[in-house]
Amino acid sequence: MRSLLALIHARNLEFVRDRSALGWSLMFPLMLIVGFGIAFSDTDKPEYKLGVVGEPVYLEALRQTRYLQLIGYEDERLARIKVGRHQLDLLLTEQGYVVNPDSMKGYLAERILKAEVGPLPATQVQGEAVRYIDWLMPGVIGMNMMFSGLYGVGYVIVRYRKNGVLKRYQATPMKPWIFILSQICSRMILMMATATLVFAACTLMFSIPINGSLLLLLVTALLGALSLVSVGLLVACRTRSEEFGNGVLNLIAWPMMFLSGVWFSLEGTAPWIRGLANLLPLSHLNAASRAIIIDGAGVAELLPHWLALVSISAVAIFIGARWFRWN
């Protein structure tokens, strides 16, 4: 235990003394969130998003209408929540449609619907609009955790191996699992510290409402951090070259960033894209964080995401530990 704590302390000091890495971990997500918050605060997309539950008989007529994006839903309750939060302009059902009377785009979409189809039974739901900055913040923090977890473990272990540091550890009585555990714990401590600081700063700067439990958000962040660090460990377990390791990490990180809903929602994309996104830990981290912050989700709604993160972590750690070599 003493050697484990010593390694964690040494790795933390190494990171803190690297002022450029520490500053970048704090400033990069803040700059992104502030920039996107300013750029998109008053901008609306020039199209109307209509949710669809079932197969309304008038649906085919709307498919021919320009500027309408039709998004299928299986859960009508979830779709109604999105209408109430102004994330959907209308919800089309087999019995009629659902509209938020406080939504400007919902009002215009309703007029288009009546012009194209005619009068239909209407149901009204109400709720506060979700600003883009409210939706963006969890994704950017998750992205920052992804880069920190992948490169903070994956790249560092490869560098240790190339520079002979691992060979020196091998000459000591230290067991490989102690070294691996120390790297995981150290990186998770740093990831959680930076994520907490960025989260607190953004919440205060933009008055972002937190509708769910901070404890559930903490559990989600811990599971997400563990899964991302585990993937970094998997890459580093036998990689010898820094150049090759950096290439593999880039190959994982950049597609994950774009397929995990950091900048935009994947609703309405091809099913195979959504299926691929469900295999990525960042997708579940972002989805669970947004569900807590925006929708006030509880354990039942978060459990599928938590199980996915735990499964990814278990598989990656098991394979990484089995394949790990000092040299």
C-alpha positions as a printed Julia matrix, in Angstrom:
327×3 Matrix{Float64}:
   0.0    0.0     0.0
   2.88   2.38    0.79
   4.39   1.9    -2.67
   0.98   2.47   -4.29
   0.48   5.76   -2.43
   4.04   6.83   -3.27
   3.45   6.23   -6.98
   0.14   8.11   -6.93
   1.82  11.04   -5.15
   4.75  11.07   -7.6
   2.47  11.01  -10.64
   0.31  13.82   -9.23
   3.39  15.97   -8.58
   4.64  15.29  -12.1
   1.36  16.56  -13.55
   1.05  19.6   -11.25
   4.62  20.68  -12.0
   3.89  20.57  -15.73
   2.33  24.03  -15.81
   1.43  23.88  -19.5
  -0.51  20.61  -19.13
  -2.25  21.8   -15.96
  -3.17  25.16  -17.49
  -4.4   23.56  -20.7
  -6.6   21.1   -18.8
  -8.31  24.02  -17.05
  -8.37  26.71  -19.74
  -9.16  24.65  -22.86
 -12.69  23.55  -21.84
 -13.44  26.98  -20.37
 -12.44  28.72  -23.61
 -14.54  26.3   -25.67
 -17.63  26.7   -23.51
 -17.37  30.5   -23.37
 -16.77  30.73  -27.12
 -19.64  28.46  -28.08
 -21.89  30.04  -25.47
 -21.37  33.47  -27.03
 -21.54  32.25  -30.62
 -24.72  30.21  -30.28
 -26.6   32.03  -27.53
 -29.04  33.79  -29.87
 -28.88  31.62  -32.99
 -31.59  29.19  -34.13
 -31.26  26.59  -36.84
 -33.37  27.37  -39.92
 -35.43  24.18  -39.62
 -38.16  22.67  -37.45
 -37.63  19.48  -35.48
 -40.71  17.27  -35.3
 -40.76  14.14  -33.18
 -42.8   11.19  -34.44
 -44.31   8.39  -32.33
 -45.89   5.53  -34.26
 -47.06   5.97  -37.86
 -49.5    8.89  -38.18
 -51.56   8.63  -41.37
 -50.54  12.14  -42.43
 -46.81  11.49  -42.04
 -46.12  10.94  -45.73
 -47.43  14.41  -46.61
 -44.96  15.98  -44.17
 -42.03  14.05  -45.61
 -42.43  16.12  -48.77
 -42.36  19.43  -46.86
 -39.07  21.31  -46.85
 -37.33  22.53  -43.68
 -38.96  19.85  -41.48
 -36.75  17.33  -39.7
 -38.69  14.24  -38.62
 -37.2   12.27  -35.72
 -38.67   8.94  -34.63
 -39.24   8.12  -30.94
 -40.34   4.94  -29.21
 -40.82   6.56  -25.8
 -43.63   9.14  -26.0
 -42.98  10.31  -22.43
 -39.39  11.24  -23.29
 -40.53  12.99  -26.47
 -43.1   15.04  -24.53
 -40.36  16.16  -22.14
 -38.32  17.35  -25.12
 -41.29  19.34  -26.42
 -41.68  20.95  -23.01
 -37.99  21.87  -22.99
 -38.14  23.36  -26.52
 -35.84  20.63  -27.85
 -38.63  19.49  -30.19
 -40.95  21.93  -31.91
 -43.83  19.45  -32.28
 -44.54  15.85  -31.4
 -46.66  13.97  -33.94
 -48.69  11.01  -32.69
 -51.35   8.77  -34.19
 -53.96  10.65  -32.13
 -52.84  14.18  -33.11
 -49.9   16.3   -32.03
 -48.28  17.86  -28.95
 -47.07  21.47  -28.89
 -45.54  23.86  -26.36
 -47.57  27.11  -26.48
 -44.55  29.07  -25.22
 -42.34  27.95  -28.11
 -42.05  30.37  -31.04
 -40.83  27.65  -33.38
 -43.54  25.34  -32.08
 -46.16  27.94  -33.02
 -44.75  28.27  -36.55
 -44.4   24.5   -36.97
 -48.03  24.12  -35.88
 -49.1   26.58  -38.58
 -47.15  24.6   -41.19
 -48.73  21.36  -39.98
 -52.24  22.78  -40.26
 -51.51  24.17  -43.73
 -50.18  20.83  -44.97
 -52.5   18.39  -43.21
 -55.47  20.33  -41.82
 -56.9   20.54  -38.28
 -55.78  17.81  -35.87
 -56.39  17.13  -32.15
 -53.78  19.09  -30.16
 -52.28  18.62  -26.69
 -50.25  21.31  -24.95
 -47.23  20.84  -22.69
 -45.19  23.56  -21.03
 -41.65  23.91  -19.77
 -38.55  26.07  -19.83
 -36.28  26.13  -22.87
 -32.88  24.45  -22.65
 -30.17  26.86  -23.77
 -27.4   25.57  -25.99
 -24.86  26.38  -23.3
 -26.82  24.21  -20.81
 -26.64  21.32  -23.26
 -23.05  21.97  -24.37
 -21.32  22.18  -20.99
 -21.54  18.47  -20.01
 -20.26  17.46  -23.44
 -17.23  19.74  -23.34
 -16.33  18.65  -19.81
 -16.7   15.03  -20.91
 -14.47  15.69  -23.92
 -11.81  17.23  -21.68
 -11.98  14.15  -19.44
 -11.6   11.94  -22.51
  -8.39  13.62  -23.66
  -7.02  13.67  -20.12
  -7.82  10.0   -19.53
  -6.54   8.69  -22.86
  -3.34  10.7   -23.1
  -2.65  11.04  -19.37
  -2.38   7.26  -19.05
  -1.87   5.93  -22.57
   0.81   8.34  -23.74
   2.58   8.59  -20.37
   3.01   4.81  -19.97
   4.35   4.52  -23.53
   6.82   7.33  -22.76
   7.87   5.57  -19.55
   8.48   2.37  -21.5
  10.53   4.14  -24.17
  12.63   6.1   -21.65
  13.4    3.02  -19.55
  11.36   4.06  -16.52
   9.31   0.86  -16.61
  12.48  -1.23  -16.8
  13.67   0.4   -13.57
  10.32  -0.37  -11.92
  10.67  -3.97  -13.08
  13.93  -4.24  -11.14
  12.08  -3.44   -7.91
   9.77  -5.79   -5.96
   6.79  -3.81   -7.28
   4.08  -5.9    -8.92
   2.59  -4.75  -12.25
  -0.9   -4.38  -10.79
   0.37  -1.83   -8.25
   1.85   0.3   -11.02
  -1.32   0.03  -13.13
  -3.58   0.85  -10.19
  -1.43   3.85   -9.26
  -1.7    5.26  -12.8
  -5.48   4.78  -12.82
  -5.99   6.35   -9.38
  -3.65   9.28  -10.04
  -5.25  10.17  -13.36
  -8.78   9.84  -11.97
  -7.94  12.2    -9.09
  -6.62  14.81  -11.53
  -9.53  14.33  -13.95
 -12.11  14.76  -11.21
 -10.32  17.82   -9.8
 -10.14  19.64  -13.15
 -13.69  18.61  -14.11
 -15.02  19.91  -10.79
 -13.28  23.27  -11.21
 -14.53  23.7   -14.79
 -18.04  22.6   -13.81
 -18.19  25.06  -10.91
 -16.81  27.93  -13.01
 -19.23  27.35  -15.89
 -22.21  26.91  -13.58
 -21.48  30.25  -11.92
 -20.6   32.13  -15.12
 -23.66  31.04  -17.1
 -26.15  30.38  -14.25
 -26.67  26.83  -15.46
 -29.52  25.13  -13.54
 -28.8   21.68  -12.09
 -32.1   19.79  -11.99
 -30.74  16.49  -10.7
 -28.62  15.11   -7.88
 -25.0   16.2    -7.58
 -24.24  12.83   -5.96
 -25.51  10.98   -9.05
 -23.49  13.36  -11.2
 -20.38  12.54   -9.15
 -20.96   8.79   -9.56
 -21.44   9.26  -13.3
 -18.23  11.29  -13.58
 -16.25   8.68  -11.63
 -17.51   5.82  -13.79
 -16.88   7.84  -16.94
 -13.35   8.74  -15.83
 -12.6    5.1   -15.02
 -13.79   3.9   -18.43
 -11.74   6.52  -20.32
  -8.59   5.81  -18.29
  -9.11   2.09  -18.91
  -9.15   2.61  -22.67
  -5.91   4.59  -22.38
  -4.38   1.71  -20.41
  -5.47  -0.75  -23.08
  -3.64   1.25  -25.75
  -0.48   1.53  -23.65
  -0.22  -2.03  -22.36
   2.3   -3.13  -25.03
   2.87  -0.12  -27.27
   6.6    0.69  -27.55
   6.7    3.75  -29.83
   5.44   7.18  -28.77
   4.61   7.97  -32.38
   2.54   4.81  -32.81
   0.85   5.28  -29.45
  -0.03   8.88  -30.27
  -1.48   7.77  -33.6
  -3.65   5.09  -31.98
  -4.86   7.53  -29.33
  -5.76  10.08  -32.0
  -7.56   7.36  -33.95
  -9.69   6.66  -30.87
 -10.11  10.19  -29.49
 -11.19  12.22  -32.5
 -13.92   9.89  -33.83
 -15.15   9.48  -30.25
 -15.38  13.25  -29.87
 -17.55  13.63  -32.96
 -19.68  10.51  -32.43
 -20.44  11.05  -28.74
 -22.68  14.1   -29.02
 -20.21  16.65  -27.67
 -21.19  19.46  -30.06
 -24.5   18.3   -31.52
 -27.22  15.73  -30.9
 -27.16  12.46  -32.84
 -30.95  12.34  -32.97
 -32.08  11.91  -36.55
 -28.78  10.37  -37.71
 -28.52   6.94  -39.33
 -29.2    3.99  -36.99
 -25.72   2.54  -37.57
 -24.15   5.8   -36.37
 -26.2    5.73  -33.17
 -25.31   2.06  -32.72
 -21.61   2.84  -33.07
 -21.94   5.75  -30.64
 -23.42   3.42  -28.01
 -20.14   1.48  -27.97
 -18.17   4.56  -26.91
 -17.72   5.46  -23.22
 -17.93   9.2   -23.88
 -21.44   8.75  -25.35
 -22.72   7.24  -22.12
 -20.89   9.78  -19.97
 -22.38  12.7   -21.91
 -25.88  11.22  -22.09
 -25.99  10.42  -18.37
 -24.58  13.83  -17.36
 -27.14  15.68  -19.5
 -29.95  13.49  -18.18
 -29.02  14.51  -14.62
 -28.36  18.21  -15.27
 -31.22  18.9   -17.71
 -33.89  16.3   -16.94
 -33.2   15.53  -13.28
 -32.85  11.81  -14.05
 -32.74   9.25  -11.26
 -30.93   5.95  -10.8
 -33.39   3.97  -12.95
 -32.79   6.18  -15.99
 -29.02   6.25  -15.43
 -28.52   2.54  -14.78
 -28.1    1.5   -18.47
 -25.38   4.13  -18.94
 -23.65   3.13  -15.7
 -23.68  -0.56  -16.67
 -22.2    0.3   -20.07
 -19.39   2.33  -18.46
 -18.64  -0.41  -15.92
 -18.59  -3.05  -18.68
 -16.18  -1.03  -20.83
 -13.92  -0.44  -17.82
 -13.9   -4.1   -16.78
 -13.08  -5.39  -20.27
 -10.39  -2.77  -20.94
  -8.7   -3.19  -17.53
  -8.77  -6.99  -17.77
  -7.21  -7.06  -21.23
  -4.77  -4.24  -20.45
  -3.58  -5.91  -17.25
  -3.17  -9.3   -18.94
  -1.24  -7.85  -21.87
   0.85  -5.38  -19.88
   4.61  -5.7   -20.21
   7.37  -3.7   -18.57
   9.49  -3.58  -21.71
